[in-house]
Amino acid sequence: LYPDAAVERRKVVLDKLVELEWIDQQIADDANAEPVVLNEREALTQAKFPHFVEEVKRRLLDDPQLGATATDRYNALFRGGLHIHTTIDPMMQESAELSMADVLGDQEPSGALVAIDPRTGHVLAMVGGRGFYDPENPVAQFNLATQGKRQAGSSFKPFVLAAALESGIGTDTVLRGGSTVTVETDSGPWTVSNFDGSVFPDLTVTEATVFSVNVAYAQLIDAVGPRAVERLAEAAGITTDLQPYHSLALGAQEVSVLDMASAYSTFASGGTHIEPVLVTRIDNSDGVNVWEANPAVTPVLDRVVADEVTATLSEVVKRGTGQQARIGRPIAGKTGTSDDHADAWFVGYTPELVAAVWVGFPEGRVAMEHPRTPFTITGGFWPANIWSRFASAALSGVPYGQLATDSADGNTTVEVDLSTGFLAGPLCPREHVARIQMPADLAPTVICPIHNPEGIIDFAGGLVPDVIGDHLSHAVEILTASEYQVAVVWSDGGPLAQGTIFGQSPHPGDSAQAGSVVRLTVAGPDPNAGVPSVLGYPEADALQRMAEAGLVIEVLHVAEADELDARRRSGMVWKQEPPAGSESDGVVTVWVNP
């Protein structure tokens, strides 16, 4: 800290003041006699945006442009008097921190958020956890946004989707439904189940994405090959060492929050990836530029493919698992939840902003389930809520860019509160909200402050009503009045009357956010369904599915024509008559590979 130089400099200054007759000699002598004391300025030891600042330091200390050796770089960074120009947007950073705090509070689990401008690669906000300077928190200074690597869950599916589109598979391609599927891989059979055991009919690639259907995506990655997905994800911005396994389709490998924001920016920009930028330039103490950002710009996807991914992901937010991320203006995004509920994600974007949100326990692999959390956390809950809060503030007043889902004539679809003229927020009375197509430059960009004084606010939580034993019509009335959505699964209820509820999830009395889905198990065959699809089902599962539908099944053990397919799908249904969705006389014939 050079105390001798400080004493000498003090003497020079005091002598000059005496010479100018601003002080007399006695005052100067008294001041020179005082010992030099280090002025410990605590405020300077606590950076305003600590996780971002530490990430900048880490990157510069590894950058050979700043010095040939580690010592050279350290001296340049901490003793060189450098002026470092960063990309952080203080207003966005504050919005990110407030959004995390408002949803998660000061208790575990924690979370991370990274926001990027996809047009430049500039990192605008970074939350790497909470309480960076908390001495009681042993992991406070571990950056969950960059150093933390967590399973992406279904938020990784867009890379499978993009690889499929590149290979010529269309979004209208029909994939086999069901609740489970077994795929033959290089390492043996891989059996995949849907979240919560949900049973889906045969459905298109778009619908499989909207409702995050695992069995469909297992088939999709099998069709395009895991190596194609690995290569595309890495080109798009994922820097972790991915392995070309089928489980990539379900996000079983670990990624960082920064990487996910960076990779989704490839979709937002129309197929071009720009390397994340935290520092734009560095000047020395004389103001001379000594370092300038030169991010790699890589064409990854044809714009048609990138736009088709965006169009599909916009449906996820409009009517699928990402509905709680809606902010009134067009966005695209995807939810993700790891198998054990230890990691929950939402990654969403507009042409101007990409943000990735992760929620989980810092130590990792801890299930976010009751009693550790008020209810089971998925990407469609807290991460989507955090994203909507942050994005509504970050994009307030920002003119609309052309999202891939907008019409070619420049119009965009927005939700407007007709009583105020502002962009509709979640607290605006729904009878006043209209979806309107209008020119993008005329669309409102500010969330209605009359009904939403704090911007996007958490959907109110509550206790799920007990509807077990009720008839379906009454149960739906009760749940919708409590602001829950309802999903119905028909099943054999034994002696119960058709339409009687005999199961629900979340359970009665559990805490769940308004707008979330309550799944009801209802006695009886689905009155609105024809013959269910059992293509691809193991024989026993096919028998059970048909029995639940009140149908008799006739099994023919005959191999399909393709010998390779017959071996891969041994014991599975490959044909059925009558086909799915049609009417039946009560008997369905299925062909099963021996």
C-alpha positions as CSV (number, residue, x, y, z in Angstrom):
1,L,0.0,0.0,0.0
2,Y,3.2,2.2,-0.1
3,P,2.9,4.2,3.2
4,D,6.2,6.0,2.7
5,A,5.0,7.3,-0.7
6,A,1.8,8.4,0.9
7,V,3.7,10.4,3.6
8,E,5.9,12.0,0.9
9,R,2.9,12.9,-1.2
10,R,1.1,14.4,1.8
11,K,4.2,16.6,2.5
12,V,4.2,17.9,-1.0
13,V,0.6,18.8,-0.9
14,L,0.9,20.6,2.5
15,D,4.0,22.5,1.4
16,K,2.0,23.7,-1.7
17,L,-0.9,24.9,0.5
18,V,1.6,26.9,2.7
19,E,3.2,28.4,-0.4
20,L,-0.3,29.5,-1.6
21,E,-1.0,30.9,1.8
22,W,-4.1,28.7,2.2
23,I,-2.7,27.4,5.5
24,D,0.1,28.5,7.8
25,Q,3.3,26.5,8.5
26,Q,2.1,25.4,12.0
27,I,-0.9,23.7,10.6
28,A,1.2,22.0,8.0
29,D,3.7,20.8,10.6
30,D,0.9,19.4,12.8
31,A,-0.6,17.5,9.9
32,N,2.8,16.1,8.8
33,A,3.3,14.8,12.3
34,E,0.1,12.7,12.2
35,P,0.7,9.0,11.5
36,V,-0.6,7.5,8.3
37,V,-3.6,5.3,8.9
38,L,-5.2,3.0,6.4
39,N,-8.7,4.1,5.5
40,E,-10.6,0.9,5.3
41,R,-13.6,1.6,3.1
42,E,-15.9,-1.3,3.7
43,A,-18.2,-0.2,0.9
44,L,-15.5,-0.8,-1.7
45,T,-15.1,-4.4,-0.5
46,Q,-18.7,-5.2,-1.3
47,A,-19.4,-4.9,-4.9
48,K,-22.9,-3.9,-5.9
49,F,-23.3,-6.8,-8.3
50,P,-21.0,-9.3,-6.7
51,H,-21.7,-12.5,-8.7
52,F,-21.3,-10.6,-12.0
53,V,-18.2,-8.8,-10.8
54,E,-16.6,-12.0,-9.6
55,E,-17.3,-13.6,-13.0
56,V,-15.7,-10.7,-14.8
57,K,-12.6,-11.1,-12.6
58,R,-12.5,-14.8,-13.2
59,R,-12.6,-14.4,-16.9
60,L,-10.1,-11.6,-17.1
61,L,-7.6,-13.5,-14.9
62,D,-7.7,-16.3,-17.5
63,D,-7.5,-14.0,-20.5
64,P,-4.0,-14.0,-22.1
65,Q,-4.8,-10.6,-23.7
66,L,-4.4,-9.1,-20.2
67,G,-0.9,-10.6,-19.6
68,A,1.3,-13.5,-20.5
69,T,1.3,-15.0,-17.0
70,A,-1.1,-15.3,-14.2
71,T,1.0,-12.8,-12.2
72,D,0.9,-10.3,-15.0
73,R,-2.8,-10.6,-15.3
74,Y,-3.3,-10.2,-11.6
75,N,-1.2,-7.1,-11.4
76,A,-2.9,-5.6,-14.5
77,L,-6.3,-6.2,-13.1
78,F,-5.8,-5.2,-9.5
79,R,-2.9,-2.7,-9.7
80,G,-3.1,-1.4,-13.2
81,G,-5.6,1.4,-12.8
82,L,-7.8,-0.1,-15.5
83,H,-11.2,1.3,-16.5
84,I,-13.3,-1.8,-17.3
85,H,-16.5,-1.3,-19.3
86,T,-19.1,-4.0,-18.6
87,T,-22.4,-5.0,-20.1
88,I,-24.5,-5.1,-17.0
89,D,-27.7,-3.0,-17.0
90,P,-28.2,-1.8,-13.4
91,M,-32.0,-1.4,-13.8
92,M,-32.3,-4.9,-15.2
93,Q,-30.0,-6.3,-12.5
94,E,-32.1,-4.7,-9.8
95,S,-35.3,-6.2,-11.4
96,A,-33.7,-9.6,-11.6
97,E,-32.7,-9.5,-7.9
98,L,-36.1,-8.3,-6.8
99,S,-37.9,-10.9,-8.9
100,M,-35.9,-13.7,-7.3
101,A,-36.5,-12.3,-3.8
102,D,-40.2,-11.7,-4.3
103,V,-40.8,-15.3,-5.4
104,L,-38.3,-17.2,-3.3
105,G,-38.1,-15.0,-0.2
106,D,-35.0,-15.4,2.0
107,Q,-35.4,-19.1,2.6
108,E,-34.2,-22.1,0.5
109,P,-34.4,-23.2,-2.2
110,S,-32.2,-20.6,-4.0
111,G,-32.1,-19.7,-7.7
112,A,-30.1,-18.1,-10.5
113,L,-30.9,-15.9,-13.4
114,V,-29.0,-14.7,-16.5
115,A,-30.3,-12.3,-19.0
116,I,-28.7,-11.7,-22.5
117,D,-29.4,-9.4,-25.4
118,P,-29.5,-11.9,-28.3
119,R,-28.6,-9.2,-30.8
120,T,-25.2,-8.5,-29.2
121,G,-24.5,-11.4,-26.7
122,H,-24.3,-8.8,-23.9
123,V,-25.0,-10.2,-20.5
124,L,-27.4,-7.7,-19.0
125,A,-28.2,-9.2,-15.6
126,M,-26.8,-12.1,-13.5
127,V,-28.1,-13.4,-10.2
128,G,-25.9,-16.3,-8.9
129,G,-27.6,-16.9,-5.6
130,R,-28.4,-15.0,-2.5
131,G,-26.4,-13.4,0.3
132,F,-23.0,-13.2,-1.4
133,Y,-21.4,-11.6,1.7
134,D,-23.3,-13.7,4.3
135,P,-20.7,-15.2,6.6
136,E,-23.2,-17.9,7.7
137,N,-23.7,-19.2,4.2
138,P,-20.9,-21.5,3.1
139,V,-21.9,-21.5,-0.6
140,A,-22.8,-17.8,-0.8
141,Q,-19.9,-16.9,-3.1
142,F,-20.4,-19.9,-5.4
143,N,-21.9,-18.6,-8.6
144,L,-25.0,-20.8,-9.3
145,A,-25.4,-19.0,-12.7
146,T,-22.0,-19.9,-14.1
147,Q,-20.2,-22.4,-11.8
148,G,-23.3,-24.4,-10.9
149,K,-24.1,-27.2,-13.4
150,R,-27.6,-28.7,-13.1
151,Q,-29.8,-31.0,-15.1
152,A,-31.9,-29.1,-17.6
153,G,-34.9,-31.4,-17.7
154,S,-37.3,-30.6,-20.5
155,S,-35.8,-27.2,-21.1
156,F,-33.3,-29.1,-23.2
157,K,-36.0,-30.4,-25.6
158,P,-35.8,-27.4,-28.0
159,F,-32.3,-28.6,-29.1
160,V,-33.9,-32.0,-29.9
161,L,-36.7,-30.1,-31.7
162,A,-34.2,-28.0,-33.7
163,A,-32.2,-31.1,-34.7
164,A,-35.3,-32.9,-35.8
165,L,-36.4,-29.9,-37.9
166,E,-33.0,-29.7,-39.5
167,S,-33.2,-33.4,-40.4
168,G,-36.5,-32.9,-42.3
169,I,-39.0,-33.9,-39.6
170,G,-41.9,-31.4,-39.5
171,T,-43.8,-30.0,-36.5
172,D,-46.9,-31.8,-37.9
173,T,-45.2,-35.2,-37.8
174,V,-47.2,-37.6,-35.6
175,L,-45.4,-39.4,-32.8
176,R,-46.7,-42.3,-30.8
177,G,-48.4,-41.5,-27.5
178,G,-48.9,-43.6,-24.3
179,S,-47.5,-43.3,-20.9
180,T,-44.2,-45.2,-21.4
181,V,-42.0,-46.2,-24.3
182,T,-38.9,-48.3,-24.6
183,V,-36.2,-47.3,-27.1
184,E,-33.3,-49.5,-28.1
185,T,-30.0,-47.7,-27.7
186,D,-26.3,-48.6,-28.0
187,S,-26.2,-49.2,-24.3
188,G,-29.4,-51.3,-24.2
189,P,-33.1,-50.7,-23.8
190,W,-34.1,-47.2,-22.5
191,T,-37.6,-47.0,-20.9
192,V,-39.1,-43.5,-20.6
193,S,-42.3,-42.4,-18.8
194,N,-44.2,-39.2,-18.9
195,F,-44.3,-36.7,-16.0
196,D,-46.8,-37.9,-13.4
197,G,-47.5,-41.0,-15.5
198,S,-49.7,-39.0,-17.9
199,V,-51.2,-40.9,-20.8
200,F,-51.2,-39.1,-24.1
201,P,-52.7,-40.1,-27.5
202,D,-50.7,-40.0,-30.6
203,L,-49.7,-36.4,-31.2
204,T,-47.7,-34.0,-33.4
205,V,-44.3,-32.7,-32.6
206,T,-45.8,-29.3,-31.8
207,E,-48.2,-30.8,-29.2
208,A,-45.5,-33.0,-27.8
209,T,-43.5,-29.8,-27.2
210,V,-46.4,-27.8,-25.8
211,F,-47.2,-30.4,-23.2
212,S,-43.6,-31.6,-22.7
213,V,-44.4,-35.3,-23.6
214,N,-41.3,-37.4,-22.7
215,V,-42.4,-40.6,-24.6
216,A,-42.7,-38.5,-27.8
217,Y,-39.3,-36.9,-27.3
218,A,-37.7,-40.2,-26.7
219,Q,-38.9,-41.3,-30.1
220,L,-37.7,-38.0,-31.6
221,I,-34.1,-38.2,-30.4
222,D,-34.1,-41.9,-31.5
223,A,-35.1,-40.7,-35.0
224,V,-32.5,-37.9,-35.4
225,G,-29.7,-39.5,-33.3
226,P,-28.3,-38.2,-30.0
227,R,-25.0,-37.1,-31.7
228,A,-26.9,-34.7,-33.9
229,V,-28.5,-33.2,-30.8
230,E,-25.2,-33.0,-29.0
231,R,-23.5,-31.2,-31.9
232,L,-26.4,-28.7,-32.3
233,A,-26.6,-27.9,-28.6
234,E,-22.8,-27.2,-28.4
235,A,-22.9,-25.0,-31.5
236,A,-25.8,-23.1,-30.0
237,G,-23.9,-22.2,-26.9
238,I,-23.8,-25.2,-24.4
239,T,-20.1,-25.4,-23.3
240,T,-20.3,-28.3,-20.9
241,D,-19.0,-31.7,-22.1
242,L,-22.2,-33.3,-23.4
243,Q,-22.3,-37.0,-24.1
244,P,-24.3,-38.3,-27.1
245,Y,-26.8,-40.3,-25.1
246,H,-30.5,-40.7,-25.7
247,S,-31.2,-39.2,-22.3
248,L,-30.2,-35.8,-23.7
249,A,-33.8,-35.5,-24.9
250,L,-34.9,-35.3,-21.3
251,G,-32.2,-33.0,-20.1
252,A,-30.4,-35.6,-18.0
253,Q,-27.0,-34.0,-18.4
254,E,-25.8,-30.9,-16.6
255,V,-25.6,-27.3,-18.0
256,S,-25.1,-23.8,-16.5
257,V,-27.7,-21.1,-16.4
258,L,-25.5,-18.8,-18.5
259,D,-25.1,-21.5,-21.1
260,M,-28.9,-22.0,-21.4
261,A,-29.5,-18.3,-21.8
262,S,-26.7,-18.2,-24.4
263,A,-28.0,-21.2,-26.3
264,Y,-31.6,-20.0,-26.4
265,S,-30.3,-16.7,-27.8
266,T,-29.5,-18.6,-30.9
267,F,-33.2,-19.2,-31.4
268,A,-34.1,-15.6,-30.6
269,S,-31.6,-14.2,-33.1
270,G,-32.9,-16.4,-36.0
271,G,-30.2,-19.0,-35.8
272,T,-26.9,-17.2,-35.2
273,H,-25.1,-17.6,-31.9
274,I,-23.1,-14.8,-30.4
275,E,-20.6,-15.7,-27.6
276,P,-21.7,-14.1,-24.3
277,V,-20.0,-10.8,-23.5
278,L,-19.5,-9.4,-20.0
279,V,-16.9,-6.8,-20.8
280,T,-17.0,-4.6,-23.9
281,R,-13.6,-2.8,-23.5
282,I,-10.8,-2.0,-21.1
283,D,-8.8,1.3,-21.0
284,N,-5.6,1.9,-19.1
285,S,-5.2,4.7,-16.6
286,D,-4.3,7.1,-19.5
287,G,-7.6,6.3,-21.3
288,V,-5.9,4.3,-24.0
289,N,-7.8,1.2,-25.1
290,V,-5.9,-2.0,-24.3
291,W,-8.6,-4.7,-24.7
292,E,-11.8,-4.9,-26.7
293,A,-14.4,-7.6,-26.9
294,N,-14.4,-9.7,-30.1
295,P,-17.1,-12.3,-29.5
296,A,-17.3,-15.3,-31.8
297,V,-20.4,-15.1,-34.1
298,T,-21.4,-18.6,-35.4
299,P,-24.2,-19.4,-37.8
300,V,-26.0,-22.5,-36.3
301,L,-29.4,-22.8,-37.8
302,D,-31.2,-21.8,-40.9
303,R,-33.6,-18.9,-40.0
304,V,-36.6,-21.0,-41.2
305,V,-35.6,-23.7,-38.6
306,A,-34.9,-21.2,-35.8
307,D,-38.2,-19.4,-36.5
308,E,-40.1,-22.7,-36.4
309,V,-38.6,-23.5,-33.0
310,T,-39.7,-20.1,-31.8
311,A,-43.2,-20.6,-33.2
312,T,-43.5,-23.9,-31.4
313,L,-42.1,-22.5,-28.1
314,S,-44.5,-19.6,-28.2
315,E,-47.3,-22.2,-28.0
316,V,-45.7,-23.6,-24.8
317,V,-46.3,-20.2,-23.2
318,K,-49.8,-19.6,-24.8
319,R,-51.4,-22.9,-23.8
320,G,-48.9,-25.4,-22.4
321,T,-46.6,-25.8,-19.4
322,G,-45.2,-22.2,-19.6
323,Q,-48.5,-20.3,-19.2
324,Q,-47.4,-18.6,-15.9
325,A,-44.6,-16.9,-17.8
326,R,-47.1,-14.9,-19.9
327,I,-46.5,-11.1,-19.8
328,G,-49.1,-9.9,-22.3
329,R,-46.7,-9.6,-25.3
330,P,-45.4,-12.4,-27.6
331,I,-42.8,-14.5,-26.0
332,A,-41.4,-18.0,-26.5
333,G,-40.0,-20.4,-23.9
334,K,-39.8,-23.8,-22.3
335,T,-40.1,-25.2,-18.8
336,G,-37.9,-27.9,-17.4
337,T,-37.9,-30.1,-14.3
338,S,-35.5,-32.9,-13.4
339,D,-36.8,-36.3,-12.6
340,D,-36.3,-36.0,-8.9
341,H,-37.7,-32.4,-8.8
342,A,-34.2,-31.1,-7.7
343,D,-34.0,-28.7,-10.6
344,A,-36.7,-26.4,-12.1
345,W,-36.2,-24.2,-15.1
346,F,-37.8,-21.7,-17.3
347,V,-36.0,-20.2,-20.3
348,G,-37.8,-17.6,-22.3
349,Y,-37.2,-15.0,-24.9
350,T,-38.3,-12.1,-27.2
351,P,-36.2,-10.7,-30.0
352,E,-34.7,-8.2,-27.5
353,L,-34.2,-10.3,-24.4
354,V,-33.4,-13.9,-23.4
355,A,-33.5,-14.9,-19.7
356,A,-32.8,-18.3,-18.1
357,V,-34.1,-19.0,-14.6
358,W,-33.1,-22.0,-12.5
359,V,-34.5,-22.8,-9.0
360,G,-33.1,-25.5,-6.7
361,F,-31.0,-26.1,-3.6
362,P,-27.4,-25.0,-3.8
363,E,-26.1,-28.3,-2.6
364,G,-27.9,-30.1,-5.5
365,R,-30.0,-33.2,-5.8
366,V,-32.5,-32.2,-3.1
367,A,-36.1,-32.7,-4.1
368,M,-38.2,-29.6,-4.0
369,E,-41.2,-31.3,-2.5
370,H,-43.3,-31.0,0.6
371,P,-42.2,-30.4,3.4
372,R,-39.0,-28.8,2.1
373,T,-41.1,-26.6,-0.2
374,P,-44.8,-25.7,0.2
375,F,-45.6,-27.9,-2.8
376,T,-43.8,-29.8,-5.5
377,I,-41.9,-27.2,-7.6
378,T,-41.7,-27.5,-11.4
379,G,-40.4,-25.2,-14.1
380,G,-44.0,-24.0,-14.7
381,F,-44.3,-22.6,-11.2
382,W,-41.5,-20.5,-9.5
383,P,-39.1,-20.3,-12.4
384,A,-41.9,-19.1,-14.8
385,N,-43.2,-16.7,-12.1
386,I,-39.7,-15.2,-11.7
387,W,-39.2,-14.9,-15.4
388,S,-42.5,-13.1,-15.9
389,R,-41.8,-10.6,-13.1
390,F,-38.3,-9.9,-14.4
391,A,-39.3,-9.7,-18.1
392,S,-42.3,-7.5,-17.5
393,A,-40.0,-4.9,-15.8
394,A,-37.0,-5.4,-18.2
395,L,-39.2,-4.9,-21.3
396,S,-41.5,-2.2,-20.0
397,G,-41.4,0.6,-22.5
398,V,-39.3,-1.4,-25.0
399,P,-40.6,-1.3,-28.5
400,Y,-41.7,-4.7,-30.0
401,G,-39.3,-6.6,-32.2
402,Q,-40.7,-9.0,-34.8
403,L,-41.1,-12.4,-33.1
404,A,-41.2,-15.4,-35.4
405,T,-44.8,-16.0,-34.4
406,D,-46.0,-12.5,-35.5
407,S,-47.8,-12.1,-38.8
408,A,-45.8,-11.1,-41.9
409,D,-47.6,-7.8,-42.2
410,G,-45.9,-6.5,-39.0
411,N,-48.9,-7.1,-36.7
412,T,-48.4,-8.6,-33.3
413,T,-50.9,-10.2,-30.9
414,V,-51.0,-8.6,-27.4
415,E,-53.3,-8.8,-24.4
416,V,-54.7,-5.4,-23.6
417,D,-56.7,-4.3,-20.5
418,L,-59.5,-2.4,-22.3
419,S,-60.5,-0.5,-19.2
420,T,-57.1,1.2,-19.0
421,G,-55.4,0.7,-22.4
422,F,-52.3,-0.8,-20.9
423,L,-50.8,-4.2,-21.5
424,A,-52.8,-6.7,-19.4
425,G,-51.2,-8.0,-16.2
426,P,-52.3,-11.0,-14.2
427,L,-54.4,-8.9,-11.8
428,C,-56.4,-7.1,-14.5
429,P,-60.1,-8.2,-14.5
430,R,-60.3,-10.9,-17.2
431,E,-63.6,-9.5,-18.5
432,H,-61.7,-6.4,-19.5
433,V,-58.8,-8.3,-21.2
434,A,-58.8,-8.8,-25.0
435,R,-56.3,-10.4,-27.3
436,I,-55.8,-7.9,-30.1
437,Q,-53.7,-7.9,-33.3
438,M,-52.2,-4.5,-34.0
439,P,-49.1,-3.0,-35.6
440,A,-46.1,-3.7,-33.4
441,D,-45.2,0.0,-33.2
442,L,-48.6,0.8,-31.8
443,A,-48.8,-2.0,-29.2
444,P,-48.7,-0.9,-25.6
445,T,-45.5,-1.9,-23.8
446,V,-46.2,-1.1,-20.2
447,I,-48.0,-3.5,-17.8
448,C,-51.3,-2.0,-16.5
449,P,-50.2,-0.1,-13.3
450,I,-53.8,0.4,-12.1
451,H,-54.5,-3.2,-11.4
452,N,-50.9,-4.3,-11.1
453,P,-49.2,-1.6,-9.0
454,E,-46.1,-3.6,-8.5
455,G,-45.9,-5.0,-12.0
456,I,-46.2,-8.7,-12.5
457,I,-47.2,-10.2,-9.1
458,D,-47.2,-13.8,-8.0
459,F,-50.4,-15.7,-8.8
460,A,-52.0,-16.0,-5.4
461,G,-51.5,-19.3,-3.6
462,G,-54.0,-21.3,-1.7
463,L,-55.0,-24.7,-0.4
464,V,-56.3,-27.2,-3.0
465,P,-60.0,-28.0,-2.3
466,D,-61.0,-31.6,-1.5
467,V,-63.1,-32.8,-4.4
468,I,-62.6,-36.6,-3.9
469,G,-66.1,-38.3,-4.0
470,D,-67.6,-35.4,-5.9
471,H,-69.0,-35.7,-9.4
472,L,-66.7,-34.3,-12.2
473,S,-69.0,-31.4,-13.1
474,H,-69.2,-30.2,-9.4
475,A,-65.4,-30.7,-8.9
476,V,-64.6,-28.6,-12.0
477,E,-66.9,-25.9,-10.7
478,I,-65.2,-25.8,-7.3
479,L,-61.7,-25.9,-8.7
480,T,-62.2,-23.3,-11.4
481,A,-63.8,-21.0,-8.8
482,S,-60.6,-21.3,-6.8
483,E,-58.6,-20.3,-10.0
484,Y,-57.1,-23.7,-10.7
485,Q,-57.0,-25.4,-14.1
486,V,-58.3,-29.0,-14.3
487,A,-56.9,-32.0,-16.1
488,V,-58.9,-35.2,-16.2
489,V,-57.7,-38.9,-16.4
490,W,-60.4,-41.5,-16.8
491,S,-59.8,-44.8,-15.0
492,D,-61.5,-47.9,-13.7
493,G,-63.2,-46.9,-10.5
494,G,-64.6,-50.3,-9.6
495,P,-68.0,-49.9,-8.0
496,L,-68.0,-46.1,-8.2
497,A,-70.5,-44.3,-10.4
498,Q,-69.1,-43.0,-13.7
499,G,-67.9,-39.5,-13.3
500,T,-66.9,-39.8,-9.6
501,I,-63.6,-38.3,-8.5
502,F,-61.4,-40.9,-6.7
503,G,-58.0,-39.3,-7.0
504,Q,-56.5,-35.8,-7.2
505,S,-53.0,-34.3,-7.5
506,P,-52.0,-32.0,-5.7
507,H,-53.7,-33.7,-2.7
508,P,-56.5,-32.0,-0.8
509,G,-55.2,-29.3,1.5
510,D,-51.8,-29.0,-0.3
511,S,-50.6,-25.5,-1.2
512,A,-50.6,-24.7,-4.9
513,Q,-50.6,-21.5,-6.9
514,A,-53.6,-20.2,-8.6
515,G,-53.4,-21.0,-12.3
516,S,-51.7,-24.3,-11.7
517,V,-53.2,-27.6,-12.8
518,V,-55.1,-30.0,-10.5
519,R,-55.2,-33.5,-12.1
520,L,-58.4,-35.5,-11.3
521,T,-58.7,-39.3,-11.6
522,V,-62.3,-40.0,-12.6
523,A,-64.2,-43.3,-12.6
524,G,-65.2,-44.7,-15.9
525,P,-64.2,-44.8,-19.6
526,D,-63.6,-41.4,-21.2
527,P,-67.0,-40.6,-22.8
528,N,-65.4,-38.4,-25.4
529,A,-62.7,-40.8,-26.6
530,G,-62.8,-43.5,-29.2
531,V,-60.4,-46.4,-29.3
532,P,-57.2,-45.4,-27.5
533,S,-53.9,-45.8,-29.2
534,V,-51.7,-48.6,-27.8
535,L,-49.1,-48.6,-30.6
536,G,-45.7,-49.1,-29.1
537,Y,-47.1,-50.3,-25.8
538,P,-45.8,-53.4,-24.1
539,E,-48.5,-56.1,-24.4
540,A,-49.4,-56.0,-20.7
541,D,-49.8,-52.2,-20.8
542,A,-51.9,-52.4,-23.9
543,L,-54.2,-54.9,-22.2
544,Q,-54.6,-52.6,-19.2
545,R,-55.2,-49.5,-21.3
546,M,-57.9,-51.2,-23.3
547,A,-59.5,-52.6,-20.2
548,E,-59.6,-49.2,-18.7
549,A,-61.5,-48.0,-21.8
550,G,-64.0,-50.8,-21.4
551,L,-62.8,-52.7,-24.5
552,V,-61.9,-56.3,-25.1
553,I,-58.5,-56.9,-26.8
554,E,-57.6,-59.7,-29.1
555,V,-53.8,-60.3,-29.3
556,L,-52.1,-61.7,-32.4
557,H,-48.4,-62.6,-31.9
558,V,-47.1,-61.8,-35.4
559,A,-43.9,-60.1,-36.3
560,E,-43.8,-56.9,-38.4
561,A,-42.2,-57.1,-41.8
562,D,-39.0,-55.2,-40.9
563,E,-36.9,-57.8,-39.0
564,L,-34.7,-55.1,-37.3
565,D,-37.8,-53.2,-36.1
566,A,-39.4,-56.4,-35.0
567,R,-36.3,-57.3,-32.8
568,R,-36.1,-53.8,-31.4
569,R,-39.8,-53.7,-30.5
570,S,-40.1,-57.3,-29.3
571,G,-43.2,-57.7,-27.1
572,M,-44.7,-54.4,-28.2
573,V,-47.8,-53.5,-30.2
574,W,-47.0,-52.5,-33.8
575,K,-50.5,-52.5,-35.3
576,Q,-54.1,-52.2,-34.1
577,E,-57.6,-52.5,-35.6
578,P,-59.7,-50.4,-35.5
579,P,-57.2,-47.5,-35.4
580,A,-57.0,-45.0,-32.5
581,G,-59.8,-42.5,-32.3
582,S,-62.3,-44.5,-34.2
583,E,-65.5,-46.2,-33.0
584,S,-65.5,-49.8,-31.9
585,D,-67.9,-52.7,-31.4
586,G,-66.1,-53.4,-28.2
587,V,-63.3,-55.6,-29.5
588,V,-59.9,-54.3,-30.6
589,T,-57.3,-56.5,-32.3
590,V,-53.6,-55.8,-31.8
591,W,-50.5,-57.3,-33.4
592,V,-47.5,-57.8,-31.0
593,N,-44.0,-58.7,-32.1
594,P,-43.0,-62.1,-30.5
